[in-house]
Amino acid sequence: MAIIEIEDLPSTALPNLLHEFAAQKDGLTVKLRVQQVYDLILAAMQSGAPSNMNTFDEISASLADDPAFAATMASALGLKGNKVSDTFTTPTINKPTINDPSGLLLHGHIFGCITSNDTGDLTNDIRVEAGECASVVSPYALMKNTTKQTKRLDALWSVGDNNGGLDQGSIANASYHFHRIYDPVNDIVDHIFSLSHDEAMSATITVASPAVVTASNHGLVAGSPIKFSTNGSLPTGILAGTQYYVIASGLTDNAFQFSLTNGGSAVNSSGTQSGVHTLMPGPKLPTGYTHYRRIMSIRRVGGALELYTQEEDVFTRNSPTTDRNAINAFTDTLHVLGVPTGVKVYPFGHSSVGCNANGNVVFQIGSVKAGTAAITCSQTAAGAGGGALVTSPFPPIFMTDRSARLYFSFVISGGTATANIEVTTGWVDTRGRIR
């Protein structure tokens, strides 16, 4: 029998499933039809596949006949799962501005944003580390910085690291509130010092010359920038959203007059008003910046910012302050502590009491909300001791008012008091996380 080589066979332009060819397995040579090979391959591919995806046509249809299906899916996965009119929409959750009018998603959020006295100028400079926080202005914004920034209290604000940070006026001994600010158009996050905190509160305004604002324990000082909003109408002469400034004339813990310029003449009001008015303290914002959030507060005393260490919401001063060192008795009296004013914080420290051998004294601390020192952190010295001090810590469990006060009592029920000393070593500031 003549041997026929494959290359000697004629080719065909019309191949079909009935064509045959030689195949060998385990030393046995047989003939196979193309149809048989096709059936074997198809069976292997269909193994375990659902009935509606066991042909190439069905598989292609399931991929929307898209030859670039992998690239299409990668792009689609970059979009959020919510659908609007059957079209995927770009997510806003990772963008600075959050579509969250109620503030429920971001309300109070703060992460990082740890501050410290900058070693370049401990007297005037504050450094803030990377972090993010939500603004207090609607539409709410997520303000994030990925690198540290230092701002100077002794120079008026200008954008950028190691530049001025004071919002307006001149530097003074006072409590300064350090705010994160945001320019959404240019996507710039920066920081600024202000005499104003950022907590809005209800207020009433007189129709008078001058107009007087009443807001319980407002925590503002002369020079504090403020604005007003209302769900009704403000008195004539006062405009919603306009920048005003608290002035020294008529300033009390619960009331103040205000001017269109820092230190200027008081605003007069006339006409009628309606609705509920809201007092909105906040920094004087540079042009283009529309969002802000207080991230810490610190006192400037004796011409220098106090030195401190921050760990999360805990601020520990380098040098504790002695806020009381006297032996006179008193009951349920508001007492000022060495913590920032304008904000509500939880001070901590220690106290010492002493009495003679026949004496009995009790020192009590209570919350402003309770209105008494009767619900207290209590410390007693009695009997034998002959003037020896009894020293105990007081933990951060009572919140001050915006005037840095708690209720105190020092009761002498026998003998003679020899000591009553209260020392503040620091405070806990939730930094707007709890409002």
Order of alpha helices (4+ residues) and beta strands (2+ residues): beta-beta-alpha-alpha-alpha-beta-beta-beta-beta-beta-beta-beta-beta-beta-beta-beta-beta-beta-beta-beta-beta-beta-beta-beta-beta-beta-beta-beta-beta-beta-beta-beta-beta-beta
